[in-house]
Amino acid sequence: MPNKTTKKQPLYVILLLILAAEAVFILPFVLQRIFRTTFLESFSINQTELGSCFSIYGIVALFSYLFGGPLADRFKPNILMSVALILTGLGGLYLATFPNLYNLHILYGFWGFTTIFLFWAAMIKATRIWGGRDKQGIAFGFLDGGRGLVAALFGSVGVIIFSLFITKDIELTSVEERRIAFKEVITYTSFAVITVGIIVLFFLKLNIEKTLTSQKPSKLITIENFKIVMKFKAVWLLMIIILCAYYSYKMTNLFSQYAEQVMGYNKIEGAKVGTYLLYMRPVIGVIIGLLADRTKASLWIIVGFFLMAITSLVFALGIISDSTSLLFILSIGTMAIGVYSARVLYFATLEETKIPIAVTGTAVGFISVIGYTPDIFTGLVNGYFLDKYNEVIGHQIVFGIMFGFAVIGFIASCKLYRYSKLNTY
């Protein structure tokens, strides 16, 4: 039986969803991934203190996932997503004033609310409806792959702007000169995010809204919906899978820093490493999405965790050093394939495991409460070991921890694959 909720969904809808889905996270996460050491010195904070900012974000997000999910089952996505983008961008303009650590904590808490409570579940539900019953892989492949392209473009422009305001060799510049250049990057990004929010408000007019208006629950939060969601074994397995996959994804934040501190790259070269990897996401997203629609999404999640486990073990054993540049590039490239493969597909399994579309927002919120807890502790864990030990040993320890998460994710994804085979249409 065809899925009427997704009949004749226009292409521009997924393009707007892609643009919005990454734009909202550029300020809280992507800038720190690409300009990590510059961010630390500009705000005069260390690794652990930056990790504490991410922890505040994660704590606020924890509650936002739970209550933001049912919100997405009631209200139109363009309104929720637009407000989230505009508020996030305004937060970026405040970031450009270089607040102290206390106020930086407040800002990250604010971003935890805007990006998750208002935005996250609405975006996932809209994408699921766009993909319908038969194109979940390509829908989420386009979404995450496209997000990678958007992040790469933001990052590339950011690197260009940063370079334009550095008038001499990067190694000869002072912290203050790099700080001024980085302020321009933050300001440009903030206005870009606000602009995307305005575009989403006026142009994300789609068939999804007709579906949503016919599915409004009588109450914003319903115990019945949570009971329905908790009956699915897939929901509990997805919690574990997303927890492990998202922890691994957070580890990609360290690639630019690893390039600088272990491989000996300069700051601009290190930023380029993080940016170039983002260009892999669109390719991986489309290819994995197409493969998933022809087989099963859960099968390719297994492959993703296998690649993560192998490459994180290579880093943990200290095989990679400044004399093995080719191995470094191959390893982070392979790890990125594994991380992005799992990230592309874990919500594509909602259709595969027959979770009702009417409670998608509630399911996403419930799963995300546990699945995205790495926002709370990953930064603190990494910051502790990277500050306590030298740059080489610290990175070996944190990648060793990632190996453990990858193994657990591999086991859970195998179980989800077996479960989905028993619950086919």
C-alpha positions in Angstrom: 0.0 0.0 0.0 1.5 3.4 -0.9 2.3 5.9 1.8 -0.1 8.7 1.2 1.6 11.0 3.6 4.5 11.4 1.3 2.8 11.6 -2.1 4.4 14.2 -4.4 6.8 15.7 -1.9 8.7 18.4 -3.7 12.5 18.2 -4.0 13.1 21.7 -2.6 11.7 20.5 0.8 14.6 18.2 1.4 17.0 20.8 0.2 15.7 23.3 2.8 15.7 20.6 5.5 19.4 19.9 4.7 20.4 23.6 4.8 18.5 24.2 8.1 19.6 20.9 9.7 23.3 21.8 9.6 23.1 25.6 9.9 21.5 25.3 13.4 24.6 23.3 14.7 27.4 25.4 13.0 27.8 27.7 16.0 27.6 25.3 18.9 29.7 22.5 17.2 31.2 23.0 13.7 33.3 26.1 14.4 34.9 24.4 17.4 35.6 21.3 15.3 37.3 23.3 12.6 39.0 26.0 14.7 39.4 24.1 17.9 42.8 25.4 19.1 41.9 28.9 17.9 38.6 28.7 19.8 40.4 27.7 23.0 43.0 30.5 22.9 40.4 33.1 21.8 38.3 32.4 24.9 41.3 31.7 27.2 39.9 28.2 28.2 41.4 24.7 28.2 40.1 21.4 26.9 38.2 20.5 30.1 36.5 23.9 30.3 35.4 23.6 26.7 34.1 20.1 27.6 32.1 21.6 30.4 30.4 23.9 28.0 29.3 20.9 25.9 28.1 19.2 29.1 25.8 22.1 29.9 24.5 21.9 26.4 24.0 18.2 26.8 22.1 18.5 30.1 19.7 21.0 28.7 19.4 18.9 25.5 18.6 15.8 27.7 15.3 17.4 28.8 14.7 19.1 25.5 14.7 15.8 23.6 12.0 14.4 25.9 9.6 17.3 25.7 10.6 18.6 22.2 9.6 15.3 20.6 5.8 15.6 21.4 6.1 19.3 20.5 7.0 18.2 17.0 4.0 15.9 16.8 1.7 18.9 17.3 3.2 22.0 15.6 4.3 22.8 12.0 8.0 22.2 11.4 8.7 25.4 9.6 7.7 27.5 12.6 9.6 25.5 15.1 12.7 25.3 12.9 12.7 28.9 12.0 12.5 30.2 15.5 15.2 27.8 16.5 17.6 29.0 13.8 17.0 32.7 14.5 17.5 32.3 18.2 20.6 30.3 17.6 22.1 32.9 15.3 21.4 35.6 17.9 23.3 33.5 20.4 26.2 33.5 17.9 26.3 37.3 17.8 26.7 37.2 21.6 29.5 34.6 21.2 31.3 37.1 19.0 31.7 39.4 22.1 33.9 36.6 23.6 32.0 36.1 26.9 33.8 34.7 30.0 33.5 31.0 30.9 30.4 31.5 33.1 28.5 33.2 30.4 29.7 30.8 27.8 28.1 28.0 29.9 24.8 30.0 29.9 25.1 30.4 26.1 25.6 26.7 25.5 22.6 25.9 27.7 20.6 28.3 25.6 21.7 26.6 22.5 20.8 23.2 24.0 17.2 24.6 24.2 17.1 26.2 20.7 18.7 23.4 18.7 17.0 20.5 20.4 13.7 21.5 22.1 12.5 23.5 19.1 14.3 22.0 16.2 15.5 18.4 16.4 12.4 16.2 16.4 10.6 18.5 14.0 13.4 18.0 11.5 13.6 14.2 11.9 9.9 13.8 11.5 9.7 16.0 8.4 12.5 14.0 6.8 10.9 10.7 7.6 7.6 11.8 6.0 9.4 13.1 2.9 11.1 9.7 2.5 7.9 7.7 2.7 7.9 3.9 3.2 10.4 3.0 0.4 12.9 5.9 0.4 14.0 6.2 4.1 17.6 5.4 3.3 17.9 8.1 0.5 15.9 10.6 2.6 18.3 10.4 5.6 21.2 9.9 3.2 20.4 13.1 1.5 19.8 14.8 4.9 23.1 13.8 6.6 25.2 13.9 3.4 23.8 17.3 2.5 24.4 18.4 6.1 28.0 17.5 5.6 28.2 19.5 2.4 26.6 22.5 4.1 29.0 22.2 7.1 32.0 21.9 4.7 30.9 25.0 2.8 30.4 27.0 6.0 33.8 25.7 7.2 35.5 26.6 3.9 34.1 30.1 3.9 35.1 30.4 7.5 38.7 29.3 6.8 38.8 31.8 3.9 37.5 34.7 6.1 40.0 33.7 8.8 42.8 33.7 6.3 41.8 37.1 4.9 42.2 38.7 8.3 45.6 37.0 8.9 47.9 39.3 6.9 51.2 37.4 7.6 52.4 33.9 8.3 50.0 32.2 10.8 52.9 31.1 13.0 54.0 34.8 13.4 50.6 36.1 14.5 49.7 37.0 18.0 46.7 35.5 19.9 44.9 38.8 19.7 45.3 38.9 15.9 43.9 35.4 15.5 41.1 36.4 17.9 40.1 39.4 15.7 40.1 37.1 12.7 38.0 34.5 14.5 35.5 37.1 15.6 34.8 37.8 11.9 34.2 34.1 11.3 31.7 33.9 14.2 29.9 37.1 13.0 29.5 35.9 9.4 28.2 32.5 10.6 25.7 34.1 13.0 24.1 36.3 10.3 24.1 33.3 7.9 22.2 31.2 10.4 19.6 33.9 11.0 19.1 34.3 7.2 18.5 30.5 6.9 15.9 30.8 9.7 14.0 33.5 7.8 14.1 31.5 4.5 12.7 28.4 6.3 9.9 30.4 7.8 8.6 31.7 4.5 9.5 28.9 2.1 9.2 25.6 3.9 5.6 25.3 2.8 5.0 21.6 2.1 2.7 18.7 2.0 4.1 17.6 5.4 2.1 20.3 7.1 -1.2 18.8 5.8 -0.2 15.5 7.3 0.7 17.0 10.6 -2.5 18.9 11.0 -4.5 15.7 10.6 -2.4 14.0 13.3 -2.6 16.6 16.1 -2.9 14.9 19.5 -5.4 16.1 22.0 -2.6 17.0 24.4 1.0 18.1 23.9 2.4 15.3 26.1 0.5 12.0 26.1 1.4 9.0 28.3 -0.3 6.8 25.7 2.3 7.8 23.0 5.2 7.0 25.3 3.7 3.6 26.1 3.3 2.9 22.4 6.9 3.8 21.8 8.4 1.9 24.7 6.8 -1.4 23.5 9.2 -1.5 20.5 12.4 -3.4 21.1 13.9 -1.4 18.3 13.6 1.8 20.3 15.8 0.4 23.1 18.4 -0.9 20.6 18.4 2.4 18.8 19.2 4.2 22.1 22.3 2.1 22.4 23.2 2.4 18.7 22.9 6.2 18.7 24.7 6.5 22.0 27.7 4.7 20.5 27.5 6.2 17.1 27.2 9.7 18.4 30.1 9.3 20.8 32.2 8.3 17.8 30.9 11.2 15.8 31.9 13.6 18.6 35.5 12.1 18.3 35.7 13.6 14.8 36.0 17.0 16.6 39.6 16.0 17.5 40.8 15.4 13.9 42.0 19.0 13.4 43.6 19.1 16.8 45.3 15.8 16.2 46.7 17.1 12.9 48.2 20.1 14.7 49.4 18.5 18.0 50.5 15.1 16.8 51.1 15.4 13.1 52.7 18.8 13.2 50.4 20.7 10.9 49.9 24.5 11.4 46.5 26.0 12.4 45.2 26.6 8.9 46.4 23.2 7.7 44.7 21.6 10.7 41.5 23.5 10.0 41.5 22.3 6.4 41.8 18.7 7.6 38.5 19.0 9.5 36.9 20.8 6.6 38.0 18.3 3.9 36.5 15.4 5.8 33.1 17.2 5.9 33.1 17.0 2.1 33.0 13.2 2.4 29.6 13.3 4.1 27.6 14.1 1.0 29.2 11.3 -1.0 28.9 8.8 1.8 25.3 9.9 2.6 24.0 9.4 -1.0 25.9 6.1 -1.6 24.9 4.5 1.8 21.3 5.8 1.5 20.9 4.1 -1.9 22.5 0.9 -0.7 20.2 0.9 2.4 17.1 1.3 0.3 18.1 -1.8 -1.7 19.0 -3.9 1.4 18.5 -2.8 5.0 19.6 0.3 6.8 20.6 -1.8 9.9 23.0 -3.8 7.8 25.1 -0.8 6.8 25.1 0.5 10.4 26.9 -2.8 11.3 29.5 -2.1 8.6 29.9 1.5 10.0 30.6 0.3 13.5 33.1 -2.3 12.2 35.1 0.4 10.4 35.0 2.6 13.5 36.3 -0.2 15.7 39.2 -1.0 13.4 40.4 2.6 12.9 39.9 3.7 16.5 42.1 0.8 17.5 44.8 1.9 15.1 44.8 5.4 16.8 44.6 3.9 20.3 47.7 1.7 19.7 49.8 4.7 18.7 50.6 3.4 15.3 50.0 6.8 13.7 52.7 9.5 14.2 54.1 12.5 12.4 56.1 10.2 10.3 53.1 8.3 9.0 51.1 11.0 7.2 49.6 8.7 4.6 48.3 6.3 7.3 46.9 9.2 9.2 44.9 10.4 6.1 43.7 6.9 5.3 42.7 6.2 8.9 40.7 9.3 9.5 39.1 8.9 6.1 38.1 5.3 6.8 36.9 6.3 10.3 34.8 9.1 8.8 33.2 6.5 6.4 32.2 4.4 9.4 30.9 7.3 11.5 29.0 8.9 8.7 27.4 5.6 7.6 26.0 4.9 11.0 25.0 8.6 11.5 23.1 8.7 8.1 21.0 5.6 8.8 20.0 5.2 12.4 16.8 7.1 12.1 16.1 5.5 8.7 15.4 2.3 10.7 12.3 3.8 12.2 10.4 2.7 9.1 12.3 -0.6 8.8 11.2 -1.5 12.3 7.6 -0.4 11.8 7.4 2.4 14.5 4.2 4.3 13.7 4.7 7.6 11.9 2.1 9.4 14.1 4.4 9.0 17.1 7.7 9.7 15.3 8.4 12.9 17.3 7.8 11.1 20.6 9.9 8.1 19.5 12.8 10.4 18.4 12.6 12.4 21.6 12.5 9.3 23.8 15.4 7.6 21.9 17.5 10.8 21.9 17.3 11.2 25.7 19.8 8.4 26.1 21.2 8.4 22.6 22.6 11.9 22.7 24.0 11.9 26.3 27.6 12.0 24.8 26.9 15.7 24.5 27.1 15.7 28.3 30.2 13.6 29.0 32.4 13.3 25.8 33.9 16.8 26.1 34.7 16.3 29.7 36.2 12.9 29.3 38.3 14.0 26.3 39.3 17.2 28.0 40.4 15.4 31.2 42.7 13.0 29.4 44.0 15.5 26.9 44.9 18.0 29.6 46.3 15.4 32.1 48.6 13.5 29.7 50.9 14.7 26.9 49.3 15.2 23.4 50.3 11.7 22.1 49.2 9.6 25.1 46.1 11.7 25.7 44.9 11.0 22.2 45.7 7.3 22.4 43.5 7.0 25.6 40.5 8.8 24.1 40.6 6.8 20.9 40.8 3.7 23.1 37.6 4.7 24.8 36.0 5.2 21.4 37.0 1.6 20.5 35.0 0.3 23.4 31.9 2.3 22.3 32.3 1.0 18.7 32.3 -2.6 19.8 29.2 -2.1 21.9 27.5 -0.4 18.9 28.5 -3.2 16.6 26.8 -5.8 18.9 23.6 -3.7 19.3 23.4 -3.1 15.5 23.6 -6.8 14.8 20.7 -7.3 17.2 18.7 -4.6 15.5 19.4 -6.2 12.1 18.0 -9.6 13.3 15.0 -7.8 14.9 14.2 -6.0 11.7 14.3 -9.2 9.6 11.5 -10.5 11.8 9.4 -7.3 11.4 9.3 -6.8 7.7 6.2 -5.5 5.8 
